[in-house]
Amino acid sequence: MHEFDLELNGLFERSVHRLRAAEVFDAEAFSLLFAHISRKASLLADEYVVSKQVLASLVGARDSIRNSAPFLPESANSLELADEFELLLSMIALGIDPAMRVGGSPRIT
């Protein structure tokens, strides 16, 4: 789980870097990035060490959506996705498997 993830890197390039460089919001690319990191997060739920690549991808995706929202309508319409990236970051930090999360239900520990 600690090796450099080429798929994650490619998805990050396609979504975040493209938004930053060309000011093009690719909703599909961000959805694929989110799905990939969600799958990784499920595998990381019981780990105590998390790759900086995963964390940087989550923070970068969240920030790029929020920072481009004032001047790019597609980003402004996707602010909820930025919140989802932030929630996923929190779940990884807390060791919560995103696959076990049920929206609208309190988590009982």
C-alpha positions as CSV (number, residue, x, y, z in Angstrom):
1,M,0.0,0.0,0.0
2,H,3.0,2.3,0.3
3,E,4.2,2.2,-3.3
4,F,3.8,5.1,-5.7
5,D,0.3,4.6,-7.3
6,L,0.6,5.2,-11.1
7,E,-3.2,5.1,-11.5
8,L,-3.7,7.7,-8.8
9,N,-1.1,9.9,-10.4
10,G,-2.7,9.7,-13.8
11,L,-6.2,10.5,-12.4
12,F,-4.8,13.4,-10.4
13,E,-3.1,14.7,-13.5
14,R,-6.3,14.4,-15.6
15,S,-8.4,16.1,-13.0
16,V,-6.5,18.5,-10.7
17,H,-3.6,19.4,-12.9
18,R,-5.9,20.0,-15.9
19,L,-8.1,22.3,-13.8
20,R,-5.2,24.2,-12.5
21,A,-3.3,24.5,-15.9
22,A,-6.1,24.9,-18.4
23,E,-9.0,25.9,-16.2
24,V,-11.0,23.0,-17.5
25,F,-13.2,21.2,-15.0
26,D,-13.6,17.5,-16.0
27,A,-16.3,16.1,-13.8
28,E,-15.7,12.6,-15.0
29,A,-12.0,12.8,-14.1
30,F,-12.8,14.1,-10.6
31,S,-15.4,11.3,-10.2
32,L,-12.9,8.7,-11.2
33,L,-10.3,10.2,-8.9
34,F,-12.8,10.1,-6.0
35,A,-13.8,6.5,-6.7
36,H,-10.1,5.4,-6.9
37,I,-9.2,7.1,-3.6
38,S,-12.4,5.7,-2.0
39,R,-11.3,2.2,-2.9
40,K,-7.8,2.9,-1.5
41,A,-9.4,4.3,1.6
42,S,-11.2,1.0,2.2
43,L,-7.9,-0.8,2.1
44,L,-6.3,1.8,4.4
45,A,-9.0,1.7,7.1
46,D,-6.9,-0.5,9.4
47,E,-3.5,1.0,8.5
48,Y,-1.6,3.5,10.7
49,V,0.5,4.9,7.9
50,V,-1.0,6.6,4.8
51,S,0.8,7.6,1.7
52,K,1.5,11.3,1.3
53,Q,0.5,10.8,-2.4
54,V,-3.1,9.9,-1.2
55,L,-3.3,12.8,1.2
56,A,-1.9,15.3,-1.3
57,S,-4.4,14.1,-3.9
58,L,-7.3,14.6,-1.6
59,V,-6.2,18.0,-0.5
60,G,-5.3,19.0,-4.0
61,A,-8.6,17.9,-5.4
62,R,-10.6,19.7,-2.7
63,D,-8.6,22.9,-3.0
64,S,-8.6,23.1,-6.8
65,I,-12.4,22.8,-6.9
66,R,-12.8,25.4,-4.2
67,N,-10.2,27.8,-5.5
68,S,-11.5,27.7,-9.1
69,A,-15.2,28.1,-8.1
70,P,-15.3,31.9,-8.2
71,F,-14.3,32.1,-11.8
72,L,-15.3,28.7,-13.3
73,P,-19.0,27.8,-13.2
74,E,-18.4,24.0,-13.5
75,S,-16.3,24.1,-10.3
76,A,-18.9,26.3,-8.5
77,N,-21.5,23.7,-9.3
78,S,-19.2,21.0,-7.9
79,L,-18.5,22.4,-4.4
80,E,-20.3,19.4,-2.9
81,L,-17.7,17.2,-4.5
82,A,-15.0,19.3,-2.7
83,D,-16.8,18.6,0.5
84,E,-16.8,14.8,-0.3
85,F,-13.0,14.9,-0.9
86,E,-12.7,16.6,2.5
87,L,-14.9,14.0,4.2
88,L,-12.9,11.2,2.6
89,L,-9.7,12.7,4.1
90,S,-11.4,12.8,7.5
91,M,-12.5,9.2,7.2
92,I,-8.9,8.1,6.3
93,A,-7.5,10.0,9.2
94,L,-10.1,8.3,11.6
95,G,-9.7,4.8,10.1
96,I,-13.2,4.7,8.8
97,D,-13.9,2.5,5.8
98,P,-15.9,4.6,3.3
99,A,-17.7,1.5,2.1
100,M,-19.2,1.0,5.5
101,R,-20.5,4.6,5.8
102,V,-24.2,5.0,5.5
103,G,-25.3,8.6,4.8
104,G,-27.8,10.1,7.3
105,S,-27.0,7.4,10.0
106,P,-24.9,8.2,13.0
107,R,-21.8,6.1,13.4
108,I,-21.9,4.0,16.6
109,T,-18.5,3.0,18.0
